[in-house]
Amino acid sequence: MATGTRRKRVAKSQEDRREDILRAGREVFATTGFADATITEIAAAAEIGKGTFYLYFDSKDHLLGALWERYVDAIVTKTQDILDEGADWWPTIDRVLTALVRHAAANGALHRIVYGSANAKALEICRQANRRVVALMCDFVVRGAEAGAFHAHDPAVAFRMVYHAADGLLDELAFQDDDIDADQVVRHVLQLTHRALGDPASTSAS
């Protein structure tokens, strides 16, 4: 008669299992690198079989895209929450951009994984996710211009310029050894934003 006790398998929901795979993927990508990471390694880190991985993701590109999409989801949610408060135009855009910069700075490792290791397919998935944020904010600045708050010739183009400049800077800083100085980046991004969108106070200060 067996005297040992068999460890009981804990049943997990699909959502919990997916979270396990996302966590494992981020860990493996960070330590092994995206190019060298394998589905076998990710499945082992998530404590699942390789076949189970494919029930949730088609490939490691799909997994990386899902990691970035979750990152963007958090940005979109925060942005929408700030916009829904209905505060004045300039304080609102300042708060949104501050939140975006701080969120990016706190996720520098993910930026390194995505833009340092991913292939064209994964990067396109990430770009599609980024467009959600840009579309949301372009709508905001266009409405702000119609209300007389912003004075750029083309507010949507002006915001895209600011967003992609900030995104490029944060990506570059993420590859440096030092931690990102979020406060400093916020100051420069807000200064650029006020100039690009035609803040009279910014123009007179120059």
C-alpha positions, -999 to +999 in steps of 0.1 A: +000+000+000+014+034-010+022+056+019+031+088+000+006+114-009+002+125-045+002+162-051-032+173-062-033+193-095-048+227-090-073+235-117-069+270-131-092+292-150-084+301-186-077+337-175-053+325-148-035+301-172-031+329-198-016+351-171+008+324-162+020+322-198+023+359-202+044+361-170+065+332-181+070+347-216+081+380-202+106+363-179+120+341-206+123+369-231+141+391-206+166+364-196+171+345-229+162+371-255+133+370-279+152+354-308+166+326-287+136+319-265+117+287-273+081+277-267+094+248-247+112+271-223+081+293-219+059+264-213+082+250-187+084+284-169+046+285-169+044+249-157+023+237-186+027+214-215+038+227-248+005+218-263-013+239-238+007+269-249-008+267-283-043+267-269-037+304-260-011+317-284-001+308-320+036+317-316+060+336-295+054+366-317+017+364-308+027+361-271+050+392-273+022+411-291-001+402-262+024+414-237+026+448-254-011+449-259-017+445-222+009+473-216-010+495-240-044+485-225-032+499-192-022+532-209-055+534-227-075+528-195-055+554-176-059+579-205-096+573-208-100+577-170-083+611-171-103+623-202-135+612-185-129+636-156-136+664-180-110+688-166-096+718-186-078+710-218-042+718-209-042+702-174-058+671-190-031+667-217-004+673-191-018+646-169-021+622-197+014+626-210+028+625-175+011+592-170+023+578-203+059+587-196+058+573-161+042+541-173+068+537-200+097+544-176+083+517-152+083+492-181+117+498-196+125+461-196+095+454-219+106+482-242+140+465-245+124+432-253+100+445-279+123+469-298+155+452-292+147+416-300+114+413-319+110+406-355+089+425-381+057+405-373+059+411-336+067+448-341+037+452-364+014+438-336+029+463-312+024+492-337-012+483-340-016+485-303+001+519-301-023+533-327-051+530-302-035+555-279-026+579-307-062+577-321-077+584-287-054+615-280-057+628-316-095+630-311-089+648-279-066+675-293-088+680-323-117+687-301-095+709-279-085+729-310-122+733-320-128+746-285-101+772-289-076+757-264-050+744-288-037+765-317-016+742-338-022+743-376-029+706-375-033+695-339-035+658-347-002+659-366+013+680-338+003+654-312+016+625-333+050+643-336+051+647-298+040+611-291+065+595-314+093+618-303+086+608-267+082+572-276+115+572-294+133+589-266+120+565-240+130+535-262+165+549-264+167+555-227+154+520-220+185+506-236+209+525-213+221+510-181+208+538-159+172+540-148+150+564-167+147+598-151+109+600-156+107+635-140+132+649-165+115+633-195+081+646-183+094+681-182+108+680-217+078+662-232+054+687-217+075+716-229+075+702-264+038+695-263+029+731-252+050+745-280+037+721-306+000+727-297+004+764-295+002+773-258+004+811-258+022+810-224+049+788-239+053+810-269+056+842-249+081+825-225+104+819-254 
